[in-house]
Amino acid sequence: MNDFKDQNRALGSVFPINEEQEKLLQSALRIKIIQTLAGEPLTSKQAAERLGKTPGNVHYHIQKLYEGGLLELVRTEAAGGIIQKFYRSKSAWFRSAEFSGFQFPPEDMVERFTTRLTLSDSELQAFRRDLMDLITGWEAKATQGQEYGVEMAIGRLPQPHDNESNKEAQS
């Protein structure tokens, strides 16, 4: 790891984004581009090859993501009279204060999962990393078909003794 940005990227840090940047990420292809560029810097042609998409299409989306501040230009190289630009995503994970979740109509709901886990702080961090790795792996794959939204929330549940303590305090 060369610098703090590389360390944050590897640890799955969340990059805060504004409403305009959130709009840029409302595309499964753009998410795939972000994930493809999360590791080593690539040209738009190299990213297109990895994703199985046309270079022109991927180049267009890379330009939009770069202009929106979600990608960084790492370096340029001259190759046969052509200037190649190598891009890398600023993060693989983004958080917008404006995003309140997907609103799936009942007929479009595919699956909903709920569970309860007992986790220490370190286990919670490991669980979070495992989930992020799972999602990132699927985001980076060259896939076909319909676009689906995936939404998960992790929150601490009130403990039974917390409710008893609150009742005693109110008495």
N, C-alpha and C positions, 0 to 999 in steps of 0.2 A: 504494500500500500504506500503510495507516494505522498498523499496528503490527506488533510482532514475530510475533503469532499469524498475521496475514495473510501475512507473508513465509514462515513455516514451512509454512502451508497450501499456498501457491503452489509451494514447492520440493518438496513431496511428503514432508514429514517424517513419521516414523512415531511414532504416539502409543502409549505402553505401556498395556496394559489388564490387568485382573485376570481371574480365572476367571469371575466373574459377568458381567462385561462381554463376555467372549468368548461366553458363552451367548446374550447378546442379539444377537450378530452371526451366529448360525447360521441365518440366513434371507436368501434372495436379495432379498426385498422390503425388508428392513431395510438391506441393503447399498445397494440402489438409492436408498432414502431418504437415507442418509448421503451418497451421491455427489450427489444432487440438491441437498442443503443444503450442499455443500462450497463453493459460490461465494457467491452473494448470499443473504441471509437471506430465507426464505419462510414463509408461513403453511402450516398443514397442508392447507388447501383448495388453495392454489397448487401445493404439492408434488404433491397428488393429481391435479390437472389435468395437470401435466407427465408424470406416470407413467401416466396413463390408468387410475387406480384410484379407488375410491369414497373420498370425503372421510372418512367414519367409520372405515374400515379404516386409512387412512394416519394419521389423528389418533391412533388407538389405539397404533400402532407408534411414532409420534413421542413420545408420552407415555412409553412404556417406555424409549426411547433417552435421553430427557431425564432421567428418573428414575435411569437407570443411569450418568449422567455422560458420555455420548458426544455430546450436543448441548448447545448453550448457547442461552439465551433472550437474543436481541440487543435486542429492543425490543417494546413493546406500543403499539397505536394503537386509539383508539376510532373506530368507523365505524358510524354508524346505530344506536347503542346497543349494539353488540357490541364486545367487546374482542378485537382481533386480536393474536395472539402470533406473532412472527417468530423462527424458529429457524435456527441454523447449526450444522453439524457441527464438532467440535473438530479433526478431521483427516479426511482421506480415506483414510488408511492407519493400520492398527492392528497391534500385535504383542503376542502373549501368550506368556509364558514357558512356559505349560502346553501350548500347542498343538504337537503333534508331527507334524502332517500328516494328510492324508486316507488312510484305509485302504480302497482300492477293491478289491472282489472282482473276480477276473479277468473275469467276465461283464459287469461294469459299466465296465471300463476302455475309454475311447473312443480315447485317443491318448496317447502318451508321446514327448516330443521330447528328444533330447540332442545336444549339439554342444560344440565347443571353440573358443574365441576367444582371440586375442592382443590385449590391450587395455592402454593406458596408464591411469593413474589417472583422467585427465579423460575418456577414452573410456569407461571403465567407468561413470562417473557419467552420461554422456550415454546410454549403453545402458540403464542402470537407469531413467532418466527416460523414455526411449522406451517401455520395457515398462510402466511405471506409467501413462503416458498411454494406451496401448492398452487396458489392463485397465480403467482408470477410465472410458474412453469407453464400453466395453461395459456396465460396471456402471450407468452413468447412463441407458442407453437403456431405453425402454419396450418390453420383450420379453415373449413368451409361451412356454409350453412347459415342458419338464422343467427341473429344477434340476441344475446341474453344479458340481462342485468343480474349481477350477483351482489348481494348486500348482506353483510354480517355485522353484528354488534356484540361487543363484549362489555359487560358491566358487572360491578360488584352488587350482589343481592343483599338486602337487609338480613341480618342474622337474627334468629329467634330471640337470642338474649338481648339484642338491640331493642326489640319491641317491648320486652319485659322491663328493661331499664327505663324506657320512655314512659311506660305506664306508671312505674313506681315514682318517677320524677314528677308526674302530673298529679299524683295523689296528695 
